[in-house]
Amino acid sequence: MLSLIPSPIGNLEDISFRALELLKTAEFIFCEDTRVCKRLLHLLSQKFNMQFQEKIFKSLHSHNEKEVISSLDIALLKEKSVLYLSDAGMPCISDPGALLVDFCIKNKISYQVLPGASALLCAYAMSGFSQSQFTFFGFFEHKGKQRANMLSKAMQNDVVSIVYEAPHRLIKLLKELRDFDKDRIIFLVKELSKMYEKSYKASANELYENLKNTQIKGEWVVVIEDVKSKGEQINIQDINALELSNKQKAKLLSKLTGLSIKEEYNKLNQGENKC
């Protein structure tokens, strides 16, 4: 049987008793990084004064997931106690694991997913935004049109948007949010459950100005206020109806769609934005 186990996102005490029992008896562990997994087991054994029996470890991460699953032994998953652990947090949530679950479903292999730590849900609960719906984007693309499109979708979303961001790109993201809508309320939190956990909630402009000259550390969760809270959402038709030149309209449409100003300008001249 396969068990997917969320690992602590910072504080070892967030591991569940149920997870510890499975870790004690498991024979085979799939994990993103075998070194990280072995280190986690070592820390848990010290923290809770317990021993883990010998296990076989197999790396399964985003770059080799398809290859590993294509060669899986069905008997292993059916007859042994097998676990999958992310490096930190919930498997399948911006982490590998979904293809392994799908393999079990297709081959009628029993599996279970244990509840546990998730930076996504913890940050949303901390944000103070009261909507019951949200969109999770994971990590934005690093650059280019794909990043611009994702940013536009998040900022034009009629529900709260949640994004993960690395420390070296946080200021870039805050500048992008500020340039799109300087008054949009943003919640930031870093190092959830750790000693240096810290959160902020303010406008995109305030956050950018306050943090742009600081040394940014830790992994971040960014929660973005929905566009409906800022008033009625503007659309392409609204922009086309404005008494502006095509060049001015193209600048506005670029922010809405994520396309370049030149692309939007050409579309306007060809009449493609009028429908």
N, C-alpha and C positions, 0 to 999 in steps of 0.2 A: 504494500500500500504506500502511496505517496502522500506526504504531508508537507504543505507549504507553510513555512514558519517566518513570521516577521521578526526581524532582529532589532534590538534597541537602536534608536536614532541618536543616542548620546548617553543616556543614563542606564547603566546595566540593570538597575532595579525595575525597569519597565518590562523585562522579560517575564512571561507568565509561568506559573507552576506547571501548566500543561506542556508548554514548550520545553521546559527543563526536563521533564520526564521523557519526552520524545527524544531529546538530545542525548539523554543517558543511554537509551537502548537502541538507537538507530544504528544500522549496519553500513549504510551507504549515504553519503551527503553530496548532493549537487550544490555548488555555490559559485558566485561570481568570481571570487578570487580565493584560492585555497589557503593562501597565507593569511588573509584577513579572517577567514572562517576559523582556522586553527588558533589564531590569536584570540578571537572571541571566546572560543571554548576554554582556552587557558585562563582568561580573565574571569569567566563564569565559574570555573572550578575553584578558583581562589576566593571569589566573592561569596559563594554559597557553600564552600567546603564540601564539594562533591567530586566524584570521579566519573569520567566518561570512558566507556569501553572503547577498544580500538575500532577505528572506522576506515572505510575507503572514501577518499575525497576525489571528486571530479569537477573540474572547472566547466561552468556553463554560463556564458556571458553573451552580450549582444552581438559579438563578432563571430561566435562559433555555435550559436544556439541551433540553427538549422542543421548544421553538420552533425552535432552531437545527437540530436533527436532522431535524425535519419538512421542512425546506427544503434538506437536503443534496443536493449534486450527486454522484451515484454515480460519475460519470466522474472527478471530482476524486480520490476515494479510490482508484480503480482505477488511474489513470494517473500520478498525481503521488506524490512522496515527502511524506507527510503525518504530522505528529507530534501527539500530545496530551501536554501537561505539566500536572501539578498545580502549585500554588504551592510546595508542599513535600511530599515523600514520594511514596508509591505511588498512582497513579490508581486509582479505584474503591474504595479503602479509606478510608471516611469522607470521600471526595472524589468529584467527578463522574467520569464515564468509562464507567460500566456501560452506560448507554443507547447510547453510541457503539459499544461492543463488540457489543451486541445488534443494532444496525443493520447492522454488518458481517456478522454471522452470518446474518441474515435475507436479506441481499442478496448473499451469497457473495463478499464482499470480503476479500481477504487482510489479516491483521493479526498483530501480534506484541506481546507484553508483555515488556519488559526487566526483569530482576531488579534490585533496588536498595534504597535506603534506605526503611525503614518504622519509624516510632516505635513502633508496636504490637509488632512482633516483637523489636525491640531492647530495649524495656522488659521484655518477658516473659523474655527470656534473662538480663537483669540481675537479675530479681527473686529468684532462688534457689528459687522454687516448682518442685517436681519433677514435677508432673502433665504428662502428654502432651496433655491437652485443656484448652481454655479457651473462654470466651464473650466476644466483643467487642461492647460496647454502643455504641461511638462516644461522642458527647456525649449525656448525659442531657437530657431536656426541662428547660427553665429553672425551671419551677414547676408547682404543681398536681398533680392526680391522676395524670397521666401520669408525672411525675417520681417520685412516690411509688411507683407500680407498678414502674417500672424499678429503683428502689433496692431494693425488696423482692425482685425477681427476682435481682438481683445478690447480695444478702446471703443469700438462700436457695438459691443455686446450688450444686450438688454438684460443680462444677468451678470453677477459677479464673475470676474476672471481670475484664475490663480495660475501663477507661473513660478517655476524654479529658476534660480539664477546663480551662477558661479561668482565668487568674489571679484575676480578681475574684470567682469562685465557688468557689475551692478550699476556703476556710475553711467556707463553707456546707456543702459536701459532707462535709468531715471531721466537722463537727458531726452531720450526719445519720447518718454511719457510726457515730460514737461513741454516739449515742442508740439506735441499733439494736442494736449489740453492741460495747461498749467494749473488749472483749478481742480482737476480731478483728485479725489481723495484716494490715497494709497496707504495700505498697511504693509509694513515690512517686518519680518522677524528673522533672526539668524540664530544658528546653533541651538535649535530647540532641545530642551531638556538638559542642556549642558551648563557648565559653570558660568560661561560667558553669554548665555542667552540674553538677547536684547531685542526690543521691538520699538517701532515708530509708527505713528499714524498722523498724516498731515497731507496737504496738497502736494501734487507732483513737483511744483516749483519750490516749495519750502524744503522738501526732502532733498532735492537736487542741490540747492544752495547750502544746506546744512551739512551735507555729506561729501560734496565734490572734492574737498581738500583733506579729507580724512583717510587714514589707512584702512581699507576695507578687508576684513577677514571673514572666514566662515562661509558656509552655504546659506543661501537666502531663499525664503518663500515670499513672493510678492502677490498681494491680494488687491485687485483693482476694482474700484467702485463701478457699478454698472452705469451705462449711459442714460438710462431712464431716470435715474436719480438726479441727473443734471438737466432734465427737461426733455422735450420731444426730440427724437433722433432725426438728424438731418439726413436726407438721401440724395441720390443723383438728380432726381427730378427737381428737388428744392434748389439745388445749385444751378441747374440749367435755367431755372426761372428767374435768376438774379440778373439785374441789368449790369453785367460786368463783361469785360473783354474775355475772349477765349483764353488768353494767357492767364488772367486772374482766376478764371474758373478752373483751369487746369491745375493750378496750385492747390485749390481746395479739394478737387477730386482726387488728386494724388494722395492726400492725407486720408481720404475716405477709403480708397481702394487698395493702396499700397503700390500702385503702378508709378512709374516715373512721371514727372511733370511733362516731359516731351511726349511720352506715350499718350497721356490724357489729352494733350494739346492736339496731337494728330487725330485722335478719335473725334474730338469736337469739330475739327475742320472737315472731317469726313461724314459728320452727322450721326456717328455711332452711339453717342450718349443721349440722343433725343428720344429713344424708345425705352 
